[in-house]
Amino acid sequence: MQVTLMVSDWCASCDQAEKVWREVAAERGIDLAVVGLAQPEGRALAARLKLKTIPAVLVDGSLKAIGVQTRQQALEILDAADASMDL
């Protein structure tokens, strides 16, 4: 499972989102990529997904959440992604 967190330097809430997702990624042993909108990859991804708000969370390339999640919400996103992989 690959989790991508879209952030920006000018985003006031992105630091909190990154903190939550880094903790959850370490706890679950999953790959976390933090991608900034200033990077070519970030601009391309935001354009492809038509993102207008960040932070944004993608799991295996699919947009799963916008904004800052609590630890519990982040875990629920991962659990839902795991469950859909089992189908």
PEMO-V424922 format. One line per field, one symbol per residue. ss: DSSP state (@ for helix, = for strand, . for the rest). A space follows every 50 residues. Layout:
ss: ???
This chain:
ss: .======......@@@@@@@@@@@@@@@..======...@@@@@@@@@@. .....====..=====....@@@@@@@@@@@@@@@@.
